[in-house]
């Protein structure tokens, strides 16, 4: 799946040049000609990297950086800033606001052939590594929660199972009552099988499902998380849910490399 890069510059030919410079990469481009349009696209699309011109009419690049850092979802999104200003204070200020790198305009031949493509690859790799670390920590938390819930469920479940068994063997039990008791026993057996599968998890694997506006939430995939006997049982449960993955969206701000 291509990385999604947002190009923010009030000059169309600068955005075109950036697309040409990065045309050999596996990228999908989105474009904004001012800060307001950039923030709108960031709110509605899953962007992996922003190439941001600092010297735009209000809101300028500094304003966009400030807004991103105030947003929990956008705070860690990598931004490479571009500036025609030779003032070191501008570069320093952008880095303090969270930019991960910068380049100067106009682009030199060295920038076009080597520097900018390398900066983009490095920023994306760093962001991907951060995402993996976050995912690992999240999986540890999910695993710990699953173990705790398994213990909390098993204790009352055993009480229900024991009493249901006693009721079921009582003589002279009305047929409709015996049928209801049998349903209780079947339901508790299903729950017991589920807690057994949770107890045999070798690793916690999740599948991301859409939760509005391109965001995703993790759901534990029991089939992928367990192996052996537990894997087969989990596969049946996973197939029964009939869930589907996210679908691709469209935006008027999207462009294709030329």
N, C-alpha and C positions, 0 to 999 in steps of 0.2 A: 504494500500500500504506500503510495507516495507521501512524502512529508508535505505539509500544507504551510506555505510561506505567505505572509501578508506583506505586501510592498506598500509603504506609506510615503508618498511624495506628491507635492502639488504640481510638479512638472511631469507631463505624460512621457516625454522622451527619456527622462531619467528612469521611470519605471520600465520602459521598454528596454533600455540598456541593461538594467538589472536582470530582466528575463533572459536576454541574450547571453549575458555572462554566465548565468546558472542553467542554461538550456541542457547541458549534458547530465545534470543531476536528475534524480527521480523525485521531482517536485511538482506540486500543484500550486498555482499562484492565485492569490486574491489581491485586489488592488483598492487603495483608498487615496483620494486626492486631498484630504484634509483630516484633521484630528478627530472631528466628530464622526466622520464615516468610518475611520479606523476603529474607534471604540464601539460603534454599532456592529461592525463585522466581528470584532472580538467577543462581543456579547452573544452573537448568534451562531458562530462557527467554531469548530475545534481547530485552532491554529497551533502549529508546532514552533514557529519562529516568526519574529517581526523584524523587518528591515525598515528602520524609521528615520526619516529626514528630520533634523532638529529645526532647521530654519524655514518653517512654514508659517502662513498667517495663523492667527489665533483660532482654535487652540493649536499651539506649536508642539514640537516633539517633546519638550520638557513637560508640557501639560499632559500629554498622553502618558508619559512615563509615570507622572505623579498619580494619575487616575488608576493606572494599572496596579501600582503598588498598594493602593487603598482597597483593591478588590482581592478577596481571598482566592478566587479561582485564577486570576491573572497574575498574581504576585510573583510566581516563580517561572512565568513564561519567559524564555530567553529573547532578548532584544539586542540587535546590533544597530547602532546609530550611525547615521551619515551626516556629515556637516561640511559646508564650504568654508566655515570659519576656521581660521588657524589659531584661535585663542585656546590655550591649554585649559583655561577655566571652564570653557564649554564642555570639553571632553571630560574633565574631572567631575563636573556637576552631573553629567549624564551617567557616569559610572556610579556616583553616589546614589543616584535615583534607581539604580538596579540594572542598568545596561551591562551586558556581559562583554561587549567588544565595540569597536568603532572603526570607521574608515573615512578617508577624506575625499571630498569631491573637488574637481573632477577626477575620475578614475584614471590612473596611469596604466600603461600596458602591463606592468608587473601586477597591478591590482586585478586587472581583468583576467589574466592568464593563470595566476596562482593565488594571490593574497585573499581575495574575496571568496572564491570557492572553498578555500581551506578554512577560513573563518566560519563560513556557514556550516560546513561539515562538523567542525569541532563544537560549535554551539549546539547543534542537534544531538551529537553524541553525548555531550555533558548532560543535556536535559533528559535523554533516554536513560542514562545511568542513574540520575536522581529519581526518575519514575520507578526504576527497578528496585532501588533501595526502599522507597516508600511502599511499594507493593509487598516486599518481603516482610516489612514490619506489620503491615496490615494482615498478612496471612498468619503471622504468629499470634496476633490478637484474636483472629477468627478461630484458630485452632484451640487456644486456651478457653475461649467462650464455649466452643462445642463440647469440650471435655467437662466443663462445669455444668452445662445444661444437661448433659447425659446423666450425670450423677443425680441432679435434682429431679429429673423425670423418673428415673428407675425406682426410687424409694416409694413414692405413692403408687406407681404402676404395679409394683409387686403386691401391694395391699389390695388394689382393685382386682387383680388376677386371682388372688387367693380367695377372696370373698365370692367372686363370680363362680369359681370352681365349686365352692361349698353349696351355693344356691343351685347349681346345675345338677348335683347328685341328690338333692332332696326328693323323697318320694311324694307322690300325689301333687306335684307342682302343675299348675294349670298350663296347658299347651301354649297359650299366648305369652305367659310369663316366661316359660322355658325358652321360647323363641327370642324374646328380648334379652334374656341372660346370654344366650348363644351369640347374639349380635355383639354384646359387650365383650365377650371372650374373644371374638374375632377381631374386634377393634383394638383391644389391648395387645393381641398377638402382632398386629401390624405395627403398632408403636414399638413393641419390644424388638422386632426385626430392624426397625429404623435405628434404634439406639445401639443395637449390635453393630450395624454398619458404621455408625459414627465412631464407635470404640475401636474399629479396625482400620481407621484412616491411616495411611502411610504418610500422606502429605496433603495439604489443603490446596486444592486447585479451584479457581473461580472462573466463571464466565460472566462477562460484562453485558448487561442488558440496558436498553435506552430508558432514561428517566427524565424525559422532557429535554428540550433545547440542546441536543447533542451531548448532554452529560450522561454518564453511565454509573450504574451501581453494580457491585459484585454479588453474585449468587453462588453459593458453594455447589460445585459440580461433584457429586458423590461418586459418579462413575469413574471420573478421571482421578479422583483423590484416593481411591482404594484399589486393591488388587486381589487376585485370587477369588475366593468365594464371595467376599464383600463386593468385588467389582461387578460380578454378574448380577447380584441383587440390586446394586445401585443403578446399573444400566436400565433395568426394567422401570425403576422409579423415574429416572431421568427422561426416558422416552415417553412416559405417560403424561408428563407435564405439557408437552407440545409447545414449548416456548421457542421464540425465534430471536435472532440477533438483530442489531441495529441496521437500519437502511440508510443509504446515502441521501444527502439533501442537496438542494441547489441554491445558489445565491447569485444575485445580480452583480455582486462584486468580484465574481470569479473570472479568471482569465487563463488562457492556455499559453504555454511557451511558444515562441515563434521560431 
